[in-house]
Amino acid sequence: MFENLGFQEITLIAVVFIVFFGPKKIPELMNGIGRGVREFKKAMNEVQGEITKMTHMPVDDQTIARPEPPPHKTQSVTAETLPYGAQVQTANPLPHENQSSATE
């Protein structure tokens, strides 16, 4: 992010920072920033620990309610179960070598 900043840019930022806040206020600001960063890291570690703890917990089969799969229904296809005008198509067996050579 700051790889394009040279020595002159960093010096200018430091001078503006010192002029704007003054030499007495800068240590207080740095302490506040340090505390904020520490609290942020602490909160991140707590969240990461909770996630790790939750993902590594043993799972009881009794605590997870798994739905039963629906029963497999088989329905025979007859002329009565098809819509009006529909035709039943049967699967054709694969042609044998003798049949394929005879058709060519």
C-alpha positions in Angstrom: 0.0 0.0 0.0 2.8 2.4 0.9 5.5 0.9 -1.3 5.5 3.9 -3.6 6.2 6.4 -0.8 9.7 7.8 -0.8 11.8 9.5 1.9 10.5 13.0 1.0 6.8 12.0 1.2 7.3 10.3 4.6 9.2 13.3 5.9 6.5 15.6 4.7 3.8 13.5 6.4 5.8 13.5 9.7 6.3 17.3 9.6 2.6 17.9 9.0 1.7 15.4 11.8 4.0 17.2 14.2 2.8 20.7 13.3 -0.9 19.7 13.4 -0.8 17.7 16.7 2.2 19.2 18.5 5.1 17.3 20.2 3.2 16.9 23.5 0.1 15.3 22.0 1.8 12.7 19.7 2.8 10.2 22.5 -0.8 10.2 23.8 -2.1 9.6 20.3 0.4 6.7 19.8 -0.7 5.1 23.1 -4.3 5.3 22.0 -3.6 3.8 18.6 -1.5 1.0 20.3 -4.4 0.2 22.7 -6.8 0.1 19.8 -4.7 -2.2 17.9 -4.2 -4.5 20.9 -8.0 -4.6 21.6 -8.6 -5.4 17.9 -6.1 -8.2 17.9 -7.6 -9.6 21.1 -11.1 -9.6 19.7 -9.9 -11.3 16.5 -8.1 -14.0 18.5 -11.3 -14.6 20.5 -13.4 -14.9 17.4 -10.9 -17.2 15.8 -10.8 -19.3 18.9 -14.5 -19.6 19.0 -14.6 -20.6 15.3 -11.9 -23.2 15.9 -13.6 -24.6 19.0 -16.9 -24.9 17.1 -15.4 -26.6 14.1 -13.5 -29.1 16.2 -16.4 -30.1 18.5 -17.4 -33.8 18.4 -20.8 -34.2 16.8 -23.5 -36.4 18.4 -25.8 -38.1 16.0 -28.6 -37.5 18.5 -28.2 -33.8 18.4 -28.5 -33.5 14.7 -32.0 -34.2 13.3 -31.6 -35.8 10.0 -34.7 -36.1 7.8 -35.8 -39.5 6.6 -35.4 -39.9 2.9 -38.7 -40.1 1.1 -39.8 -43.7 0.2 -38.9 -44.7 -3.3 -42.1 -45.0 -5.3 -42.1 -47.1 -8.4 -45.0 -46.7 -10.8 -45.6 -48.9 -13.7 -46.3 -47.1 -16.9 -49.5 -48.3 -18.6 -51.8 -46.8 -21.1 -54.1 -45.8 -18.3 -51.4 -43.7 -16.5 -50.2 -41.8 -19.5 -51.9 -38.6 -20.7 -54.3 -38.8 -23.6 -52.5 -39.3 -26.8 -49.1 -40.2 -25.3 -47.3 -43.3 -26.5 -45.0 -45.6 -24.6 -41.6 -45.9 -26.1 -39.5 -48.9 -25.4 -35.8 -48.9 -25.3 -34.2 -50.4 -28.3 -31.3 -52.8 -27.7 -27.9 -51.9 -29.0 -27.4 -53.2 -32.6 -25.3 -56.2 -33.0 -22.3 -56.3 -35.3 -24.2 -58.5 -37.8 -27.1 -56.0 -37.9 -24.9 -52.9 -38.3 -22.9 -54.5 -41.2 -26.1 -55.5 -42.9 -27.5 -52.0 -42.9 -24.4 -50.4 -44.4 
